[in-house]
Amino acid sequence: MLMIKRILTILYTAAMILTVMIPVRACDDDLSEYYVTHILFGANADRYTSRENTRLLMDALYLCSEQADGQGEDALASVNEKTSSAIRPESIDLKTPSLMERMHNDWDNRTDFSGTKKESRKNLLRHTVNQVFDFSAQDNFLGETMGKDDSFSAFLYYSHILADYLSNNPADSEVVLNNTRIRGYTGNACVVVNGNRANFTEEEKAGTEYFRKYSSPDSLGRIGAAFVNTDYDHVSLIGKRARISEIIPTGWNYDFYPDQVNTNPANLYNRCHLVAHKLDGNDTETNLITGTRYLNETGMQKYEDDTFNYVRNGKGRVLYRTTPVYEGDNLVASGVTIEGYSTEDNGALEFHVYCYNVQPGISINYSDGTSANADVMCGETNTIPFALPNADETRRDLIFEMKKHMELLFEDQKNTDLYQNMMGEIDALAWNARLDAGNSNKARAYVKLKEHEYDFCRILETYVPQLLQREKFFMSAFR
């Protein structure tokens, strides 16, 4: 009996280990809806999100590409009821533990990873699209698997996959700054605030004395603004940086992402100087916050370099201030504002920006600094890649597939400037993305491809809504 108990204990432990080791990949339907609706409607996305036709498309897309949690009964019932779908509910397996390999390959793939035919989900999306939109008689004659209805279904499908690649939900990084809501991170490391004008007083601008001012930690130990009036004499005398590895700012964690963070070791966080050491910033706890590698390298560095080069070239004195922005009692700043103003030439150098404390592909809990991989596509080998070196008809990537279906979808507009401009920008992006996809440094390639993915999304958000508004099938459904 004791031996049997031991064996059962070993088997149970092994099962638990396997459960932990096998990742269950599930998509984020809020993330998908945000980006897909912005691709379809652009700046007017919020106006159309609650429309019945939009809801039907999102439900069908959820069932086709995202649902992997056993919670899709309501969406399935709604789609079947409102579209008189011929797709039998029992043919849609709502308990599938993961759709990544099965439903994140190319649209024309007729099988899942096991070689079994799995067309029901795609057929449901096709059928819903055909019910929502009034396509031409020619398309109706060709059937749901050909023509513009199929291309639009494929476009929705790939738009969702693009959203999965983007992975960072803008809602997670939204902040309110001086009573103005700053849209969450969507690919730009920094955004301009206050018309790019710094908020320094006239008295501060008139000051000629060098100074450094730092904030005392608040009741939660968080660091506030750091402010300097720096000049050539002080910047030119900067010595070696002091040891800072023993300083632990609020929300500090050791979380490593070797395939996603381009540094060695690949810790998510840096001890970020509010005022850079090269601008004569202190190497003390009053000048250091918990910031991502992305904030430090891609966000703040440009403004530090611009200021350093201006001062080092003897052009004059610069007021420089960095202010961490905390939401509520969060221990990690959502981002920082950076202001700069050259005082001796009335602001020839001036900026006022907000830089996001984010890392592409990583979800951050700003309350305590813990994090997790948010990129469900990272590490997947049976899904369609965003970009492939030398992609072509036989080696398809997401850019290739989306472009192919847009050529069919907007066939009647191919000679317009709008269409030609979009395709020209996509071709230029594809060239660079496929070049970066071949980088042997995985983390560097990852970050660069994230930039291209967001740029691709911005191109789609700019042009696709305008092109769709010229299509009769789309205008009739969204008057």
N, C-alpha and C positions, 0 to 999 in steps of 0.2 A: 504493500500500500504506500509506504514512504517513497519507494522508487517511482511509483506511478505519479505521486504528487510532484516529485522533482522533475519528472519528464514533462508533466503538464505546465509546470512553472517555466521551464526552459522554452517550451513551445509558445507560451503566452508572451514571454519576454521577446522572443524572436519576432512574433507577430507585431508587437508594439513597435519594435525597432523598424520593421519594414514599413509600417504605417507612417512613421515619422520620416523615413527616407524617401518615400515615394511622394513627390509633390503633386497636389491636386491643383491644376491650373484652371482658374476661372476668370472670365472677363469682368470688367467693370462696366455695367450697363449705363451708369450715370456719365462716365467718361465717354463712352461710345456715343450716347445721345448728344452730348455737348458738341463734340467735333462733327458728327454727321449732320446735325441740323445747321451748324455754322457753314459747312461745305455746301449744303443745299440752299440756304437762305442768307448767308453772309451776315451783315450787321443786323438784319431783321429776324434773326433766329428766334429770339425770345417771343416775338409776336406770333410766330407760327407753331411753337412747340406744343401748345395745347389743342391745336386743330385736330379734328377727328381723323382726317386722312394722315396727318403726321403721326398720330398715335398708332394707327394701324400699321404704317410702315415700320415704326420703331418696334412694335410688338413682333412683327414678322421677322425683322432683322435680329431681334433678341433670340427668337426661337431658332433661327437659322445659324447664327454665328456665336452667340454669347452664352445661352442658357446651359448651365452645367451644374446646377445646384438642386435640381428636383423641384424648383419653385415656379415652373412655367405654366401651371394649369390655367390660371386666369387669362394669361396672354393668349394661350392656345384657344381657349373657349371664345374669347373676344374675336380673334381672327376668323375662326370657323363660322361664328354667327354673323359677323358683319360683311363677310365676303362670300358667303355660301360656298365655302371651300369644299372641294372634292377630296381633300387630303384627309384621310382617316386619322383621328386623334391618336389611336393606338400605334400608328406607324411612326410617331415622333417619340423617341425614347427620352423622357424628361429626367431620367435618373442617370444619364451618362456622366461618369465622373469627370471627364475632360473632353472638350471639343477641340483642343488645340491642334492635334494631329489630323483629326478628321475633317474639321471645317475651317482650317486656316491655310489650306493649300490653294491652288489656282481654281478658279470658278469652273473650268471645264473638266476638272478631275471628277470622275464618276465613281470612285471608290474611296473607302477610308483606308487607314493604315494597315488593316488586316486583309484587304483585298475584297471586302464585302461591299455590295452595292448599297450606297446610302444617299439616295437622291431625295428622300421625302422632305428634308428641311429646305433644300434649295428650291424644290418644287413649290413648297408653301410660300416662300418669298416671291417666286415668279408669279404665282397665282394672285397673291395679294397686290403686287404691283400692277398686274393686268386688270384687276378689279377697281383699283383706285384711279387709274389713268385711262383716258380714252385714246388709245393709239390708232394709227391709221388702218384703213381696210387692208392694206398690204401686210402690215404687221399682224393683224388678226388672222389673215390667211396663212401666214408663215407659221403661226403658233407661238406659244409662250417661250419656247426654247430658242427662238430666233428673232431677229429684228430689234427695234429699239427697246421693247419691253424687257428682253433678255439683257441687253446692254445696260439698261438702267438698274436692273436687279443686281447685275455684276458690279456696277459702280457703287451701289449701296454696300454690298458685301465687302468690297475692297476698302471702302471708306472706313468701315468698322475695323478692319485689320490695321489700317493706318493709325486709327485712334489707339489701338492696342500698342502699337510701336511707340507712340508718343508717351503713353503710360502715366505722365504726371497730370492729375486732375487739377484744373485751374482753381477749383473751389478751395483746395487745400492751402493755397498760398495767397488768397485774396486778403487785402488789408484795407482799413480806413485810415487815411492820412490827411489830417487837417480837414476833416469832414468830407473828404473826397474818397470815394471807393476806387482803389487801384485794382484793376483786373488781374486775376491770378496769372502765374507764369505760363506763357504760351510760346516759349522758344527764344525770347529776347532776355538776355541776362539782366538788362537794366531798361527802365522806361523813364522818359523825361517827365518831370513834375514842375508845376508853377511856371510853365512856359520857359523852362531852363534858366530861370532867374534865381539867383541865390538870395536868401532871406537875411542878409546882413544889414545892420542899422547903418545910418549915415555916419554915426560916431565911430563904429567899428571900421568902416571903409576909410575914414580919415586918419586912423591910428597909424603911427610910424614905428611904434615900439614892437620888438619881437616878443612873443609870448607863447606859452603852451598852457592850456587849461584842460583838466580832466575831471570827470564826475566821480563822486564817491559812490560805492555800491549802494543800491537801495535795500529795502528790508528783505528781499529775496536773494540778495547778493549779486544782482544784475548790474552790469556796467552801462552808464549813460553816455552822453555825447563827449567827443574829444575834439578840441578846437585849437588850431595853431595859427599864428601869423608868422609865416616862415619867409626866409630870405636866403640870398646866396651865401652869406657868411656862415650861416648855420648848416645849410645843406652840404656845403663843400667840406665841412669838417666832420662829417658823420664817420664814426668809428665802427668797429666790429659789433655785430648784434650780440646782445647778452643771451645767456641761456634762458629759454622760456619753457622748456619741456616739463618743468615741475609745477607750472602754473595751471590750475584746473578751473577754467571758466564755467559758469552755470550751464547745465545741460550737456556737459562733455561726456562723450562715450567713445569707446574704441570699437567701431564697426567697420569691417573691411570688405571691400567689393573689388577684388582684383580684376574682374573683367569689365568693370564699369567706371572705376575711378582711376584717372591717369596720373598716378604718383606712386612712389615706392617708399614705405609700405602704402598699400592702397586704402588708407583710413579715409572714411567719409569726411571727417572733420579736420580742419586746421585751426590753430590758434591765430585768429585773424586780427591783425593790427587795425585799429580804427584809423589811426594816422600812421602811415607806413614808416618803417624804420628809416628809409632813405629820405623821408621828409622831416626827419628829426623827431619822429614819434618815439615815445618811451617803450621800453621792453618790459613793462610791468603790468600787473593785473588790471589797472585802471585804463589800459589801452588795448586789452585783448578780449575778444568774445569767441564763442563757439560758432564757427562759420564753415560752410562746406568748401571743399576744394574748388568747386565751380564758382562760388561767390568770390573767393580769394583771387582766383586766376583769371576767370573770364569776365566777372563783373567789375570788381574794384580796381584791378590793375591798370586798366586804360586811363582812368582819371588820376591815379597815382603817377603814372608815367607822364601824362600831359603836364601835370603840375611840376614834377621833378625837372623835366626838360625845359620848361619855361623859366624856372628859377635858376637852374644850373647854367643856362645860357645868358644869365645876367640881365634878364628883361625886367626884373622888379620883384616886389613883395607880393605874396599871395595869401589871402585868408582861405583856410581849408578846414572844413568841419564835417565829421561823420557822426551820424546819430542812429543808434540801433532802434528798430521799431519792434516792440513786443506787443502781442495781443493778450490782453488780460494778465493772468499770472504766469504765462508761459516763461519757461527758463531759457528757451532759445529764441533769438530774434527771428522774425519772419523775413527780415531784410534790413537794409540800412539806407538812409538817405546820405548823399554826398553833395556838398556844396563847395564851390570854389569861385574866387573872385580876385583878379589882379588889381591891386589898389592904385598903382601909379600910372595906369593908362585907362582908368575908368572901365575896367572889365573887358579888356581885349580878350582875356581868358576868363570865361564864366560858364558855369554849369550847375545844374541842380537835378539830380537823378535819384531814382529809387532802384536799388539793386536787390534782386531776390536771393534769399538764403535757401537755395534749392540745389539739388543734384539731379540731373536728368536720369530717369529710370528708378529713382529711389524715393520712397515715401517716408517723410519725416514727421514724427510726433513732436511738435514744437513745445508741448507742455513739459517734456522731460528729456528730449533729445534722442529717444530711441528711434530706430529706423527699420525699414524692411525693403526688400526688392519689390518694386511695383511693376516691373516690366515682365509681363507674362510671356513675352516672346523671347526673352533672353535665355539662351541655351537650348532653345527648341531647334531640332534639326529636320523635322518633318513638316515644317510650315514654309510658306512662301517667303523668301527673304525680301527685305525692302530694296536692297541694291546688290547686284552681283557684278564682279568684274567681267567685262565682255558679254553682257547680257544680250540675248537674241531670241529668235523664235524657239530654239531648242533649250535655251537656258534662261527661263523667264524669271523676272523679278517683279515686285509689286508696281514699280514705276512703269515697266513695259506693259503689264496687264491693264493698269488703269488707263494708260494712254491709248491702248488698242480699243478699249470699249468706249472711250470718249470720241474716238474717230468715228465709230459707228453711231453713237448717240447724237453727235452734232454734225452728222454728215451734210446736212443742208446748209450749215454755216461755215463750211471749211474755207470759203474764200473771203470771209470777213476779217477785218483787222483784229477784232476781239479774239477770235479763235486762233489766228496766226500768232498773235502776241503771247497767248497762253502756251501754245505748243513750243514756241521759241524759248520761253523761260523754262519750261519743263525739260527740253533737250539740254539746255545749259546746265541745269541742276543735275540731270542724270549723268552727264559726263563727269562732273566732280564727285558725285556720290559713288559712282562705280569705281572711280580712281581711289577714293578713300576706303572703299570696301576691301581693297586688296592690301591694306596696311597690315603688316605682320604684328604690330603692336595692338593687341586686341582692345585694350582700354582706350587708347588714343582713337582707334577706328570707331569704337562705340560712341564716344563723345562727338566725333565729327559727323557720324551718320545721324545722330540725334539732331544736330543742327540742320542737316539736309532734310530730315523728316518734317521738322517744323516749317522749314522754308517751302517744302512741297505743299504742306497743308495751307500755308498762307497764299500760295499761288491759286490753289483750288478755291479757297474762300473768296478770293478777289474776282476770279473769272467765271466760275461755274454758275453762281446765282444769276449773273447777267445773261449767260448763255441759256440757262433753263427758262428764264422769263421770256425768251423769244421762241420757245417751243410750245406749240399748241397743246400738246398732251399735258404739259406741266401747268400752263396758265389756267386751263379749264378746271384743274383740281384744286388750285390755290388762288382763286379770285380774291 
